[in-house]
Amino acid sequence: MTEHPQLLVHDHKDNVGVVVVENLKAGTDMLCVVTEDNSSFRMTCDDDVPIGHKVALKDIASGDVAVKYGEDIGRFKAEVKKGRHVHVHNLKTNRW
């Protein structure tokens, strides 16, 4: 049986990935796929995260730039540990 990814990362420079499954639960050993080159890695998700929300790929300090698609998408408003949920509670995007 083929395993489907739970997290997509668009570029190797990204520090967040996007959840692509419903009901991702804390403690899940996620299959993460980098769409830039179809490489993959595994990472544990430390929070329940809704589909379409982001997960930190590394420990991130408050004030750091959020990188998705290899581009600056905003600034972190709080420290976020690897594997934790990233959304409006800890990220101010450039768009909104």
Rosetta blueprint (number, residue, H / E / L):
1 M L
2 T L
3 E L
4 H L
5 P L
6 Q L
7 L E
8 L E
9 V E
10 H L
11 D L
12 H L
13 K L
14 D L
15 N L
16 V E
17 G E
18 V E
19 V E
20 V L
21 V L
22 E L
23 N L
24 L E
25 K L
26 A L
27 G L
28 T L
29 D E
30 M E
31 L E
32 C E
33 V E
34 V E
35 T L
36 E L
37 D L
38 N L
39 S E
40 S E
41 F E
42 R E
43 M E
44 T E
45 C L
46 D L
47 D L
48 D L
49 V E
50 P L
51 I L
52 G L
53 H L
54 K E
55 V E
56 A E
57 L L
58 K L
59 D L
60 I E
61 A L
62 S L
63 G L
64 D L
65 V E
66 A E
67 V E
68 K E
69 Y L
70 G L
71 E E
72 D E
73 I E
74 G E
75 R E
76 F E
77 K L
78 A L
79 E L
80 V E
81 K L
82 K L
83 G L
84 R L
85 H E
86 V E
87 H L
88 V L
89 H L
90 N L
91 L E
92 K E
93 T E
94 N L
95 R L
96 W L
